[in-house]
Structures are given as C-alpha cells and as structure tokens.
Amino acid sequence: MTAPETTAAYQHRWQREAAHALTAMLAHGHREGLPALQWSIATTGALVGTAQGLASTPAEQRAAFNAWADYLGANRQPERTTSDGTTYLHARFTWHQDHQVMGAVRADIFPTDGDSDH
C-alpha cells in the first residue's frame, strides 16, 4: 500500500490562498512604505520574499530584509557569512489575515568589489 498523495487540487487551493494573502501583504506593505521584494509561492502555499541585489546595494538589500522581517514579526535565523564573503539572511514568518500563510524572507548579499580581497 502506498502513502496518500497530496493531490493537485490541494496544492492549487494552497497556492490560491497564498496568492490572496500575498495580495493583502503587498497592499499593507505599500501603505507602510516597505520596499518591494521578489515573491514566490511554493506548491505548499508557503511564500518566500527575497531582497534582490541586482538593482540594490548590499545595504539596501539588508534594509529591505530587515523592514519586511520586522513588519511580519519574523523569527530571524542566525546570519551566516561564507568564506567568499557572501552573507545569507533568513527569517520565518506566519501571517494571519483571511487565511494563515507561512513563509520566509531572505537575502543573499554578495560582496562588492570593494568588500572582498579576491
């Protein structure tokens, strides 16, 4: 006998609920003056907001991460910096509105030319 499978119907429902919650989060974030993040929705309905570095400085990435982590009351994980100077920020949250949604905010902060001896 095989274990019960998560059906596509459940995954679609979880994603729709997460999309609904994300829409509300974005409206609240806009009213609060929070910076934009890149958001993704997993098949489990989890949301992940990423502070992108392509058009931001490391300081701006960190500020965006901190602003959303503070706003969501997220549980910050210990900051981790690798030997190449990349810093990883991660915080988990649960947000309650019409539907409860869980997720994370994150930032991968790469060293700039002036930050590294490589």
C-alpha positions as a Markdown table, in Angstrom:
| # | Residue | x | y | z |
|---|---|---|---|---|
| 1 | Met | 0.0 | 0.0 | 0.0 |
| 2 | Thr | 1.3 | 3.5 | -0.9 |
| 3 | Ala | 1.1 | 6.6 | 1.3 |
| 4 | Pro | -1.7 | 9.0 | 0.4 |
| 5 | Glu | -0.6 | 11.6 | -2.1 |
| 6 | Thr | -1.2 | 15.3 | -1.9 |
| 7 | Thr | -3.5 | 16.0 | -4.8 |
| 8 | Ala | -3.0 | 18.8 | -7.3 |
| 9 | Ala | -6.4 | 20.2 | -6.1 |
| 10 | Tyr | -4.9 | 20.7 | -2.6 |
| 11 | Gln | -1.8 | 22.3 | -4.0 |
| 12 | His | -3.8 | 24.7 | -6.2 |
| 13 | Arg | -6.0 | 25.6 | -3.2 |
| 14 | Trp | -3.0 | 26.3 | -1.0 |
| 15 | Gln | -1.4 | 28.4 | -3.8 |
| 16 | Arg | -4.6 | 30.4 | -4.3 |
| 17 | Glu | -4.9 | 31.1 | -0.6 |
| 18 | Ala | -1.2 | 32.2 | -0.5 |
| 19 | Ala | -1.8 | 34.4 | -3.5 |
| 20 | His | -4.8 | 36.0 | -1.7 |
| 21 | Ala | -2.7 | 36.6 | 1.4 |
| 22 | Leu | 0.2 | 37.9 | -0.7 |
| 23 | Thr | -2.1 | 40.5 | -2.3 |
| 24 | Ala | -3.1 | 41.7 | 1.2 |
| 25 | Met | 0.5 | 41.7 | 2.4 |
| 26 | Leu | 1.6 | 43.8 | -0.6 |
| 27 | Ala | -1.2 | 46.3 | 0.0 |
| 28 | His | -0.2 | 46.6 | 3.7 |
| 29 | Gly | 3.5 | 46.8 | 2.8 |
| 30 | His | 2.8 | 49.6 | 0.3 |
| 31 | Arg | 0.8 | 51.6 | 2.9 |
| 32 | Glu | 3.7 | 51.1 | 5.4 |
| 33 | Gly | 6.3 | 52.2 | 2.8 |
| 34 | Leu | 8.1 | 48.9 | 2.7 |
| 35 | Pro | 10.5 | 48.2 | -0.2 |
| 36 | Ala | 9.5 | 45.8 | -2.9 |
| 37 | Leu | 10.7 | 42.2 | -2.7 |
| 38 | Gln | 10.6 | 39.4 | -5.2 |
| 39 | Trp | 7.9 | 36.9 | -4.1 |
| 40 | Ser | 7.4 | 33.3 | -4.9 |
| 41 | Ile | 4.7 | 30.8 | -3.9 |
| 42 | Ala | 5.6 | 27.1 | -3.3 |
| 43 | Thr | 3.2 | 24.3 | -4.1 |
| 44 | Thr | 2.6 | 24.0 | -0.3 |
| 45 | Gly | 1.4 | 27.6 | -0.3 |
| 46 | Ala | 4.5 | 28.9 | 1.5 |
| 47 | Leu | 5.6 | 32.4 | 0.5 |
| 48 | Val | 9.2 | 33.4 | 0.0 |
| 49 | Gly | 10.2 | 37.1 | -0.3 |
| 50 | Thr | 13.7 | 37.8 | -1.5 |
| 51 | Ala | 15.5 | 41.1 | -1.3 |
| 52 | Gln | 17.2 | 41.2 | -4.6 |
| 53 | Gly | 20.7 | 42.6 | -5.2 |
| 54 | Leu | 20.6 | 43.2 | -8.9 |
| 55 | Ala | 19.5 | 46.8 | -8.6 |
| 56 | Ser | 20.3 | 47.3 | -4.9 |
| 57 | Thr | 23.4 | 47.8 | -2.8 |
| 58 | Pro | 24.2 | 45.4 | 0.0 |
| 59 | Ala | 23.0 | 48.0 | 2.5 |
| 60 | Glu | 19.7 | 48.4 | 0.6 |
| 61 | Gln | 19.2 | 44.6 | 0.5 |
| 62 | Arg | 19.8 | 44.4 | 4.2 |
| 63 | Ala | 17.4 | 47.3 | 4.8 |
| 64 | Ala | 14.7 | 45.6 | 2.7 |
| 65 | Phe | 15.1 | 42.3 | 4.5 |
| 66 | Asn | 15.0 | 44.0 | 7.9 |
| 67 | Ala | 12.0 | 46.1 | 7.1 |
| 68 | Trp | 9.9 | 43.1 | 6.0 |
| 69 | Ala | 11.2 | 40.8 | 8.8 |
| 70 | Asp | 10.2 | 43.5 | 11.3 |
| 71 | Tyr | 6.8 | 44.1 | 9.7 |
| 72 | Leu | 5.9 | 40.4 | 9.6 |
| 73 | Gly | 7.3 | 39.7 | 13.1 |
| 74 | Ala | 9.5 | 37.1 | 11.5 |
| 75 | Asn | 11.8 | 34.8 | 13.5 |
| 76 | Arg | 15.3 | 35.7 | 12.3 |
| 77 | Gln | 17.8 | 32.8 | 11.9 |
| 78 | Pro | 21.4 | 33.4 | 12.7 |
| 79 | Glu | 23.2 | 35.4 | 9.9 |
| 80 | Arg | 25.7 | 33.3 | 8.0 |
| 81 | Thr | 28.7 | 34.6 | 6.1 |
| 82 | Thr | 30.7 | 32.2 | 3.9 |
| 83 | Ser | 34.4 | 32.3 | 3.2 |
| 84 | Asp | 33.8 | 34.1 | -0.1 |
| 85 | Gly | 32.1 | 36.9 | 1.8 |
| 86 | Thr | 28.5 | 36.1 | 0.9 |
| 87 | Thr | 26.1 | 36.8 | 3.7 |
| 88 | Tyr | 22.8 | 34.9 | 4.0 |
| 89 | Leu | 19.9 | 36.4 | 5.8 |
| 90 | His | 16.7 | 34.3 | 6.6 |
| 91 | Ala | 13.7 | 34.8 | 8.7 |
| 92 | Arg | 10.5 | 32.7 | 9.0 |
| 93 | Phe | 7.0 | 34.2 | 9.5 |
| 94 | Thr | 3.4 | 33.3 | 9.9 |
| 95 | Trp | 0.9 | 35.9 | 8.8 |
| 96 | His | -2.7 | 35.9 | 9.8 |
| 97 | Gln | -5.4 | 37.6 | 7.8 |
| 98 | Asp | -8.3 | 35.9 | 5.9 |
| 99 | His | -6.1 | 32.8 | 5.6 |
| 100 | Gln | -3.0 | 31.9 | 7.6 |
| 101 | Val | 0.1 | 31.8 | 5.5 |
| 102 | Met | 3.6 | 30.8 | 6.4 |
| 103 | Gly | 6.8 | 31.6 | 4.7 |
| 104 | Ala | 10.2 | 33.3 | 4.8 |
| 105 | Val | 12.0 | 36.5 | 3.9 |
| 106 | Arg | 15.6 | 36.2 | 2.7 |
| 107 | Ala | 18.6 | 37.9 | 1.2 |
| 108 | Asp | 21.8 | 36.6 | -0.3 |
| 109 | Ile | 24.2 | 39.5 | 0.0 |
| 110 | Phe | 27.2 | 39.1 | -2.2 |
| 111 | Pro | 30.4 | 41.1 | -1.6 |
| 112 | Thr | 31.0 | 44.1 | -3.9 |
| 113 | Asp | 34.4 | 44.6 | -5.4 |
| 114 | Gly | 35.3 | 46.9 | -2.5 |
| 115 | Asp | 34.2 | 44.3 | 0.1 |
| 116 | Ser | 36.5 | 41.4 | -0.9 |
| 117 | Asp | 40.2 | 40.8 | -1.2 |
| 118 | His | 39.6 | 38.3 | -4.0 |
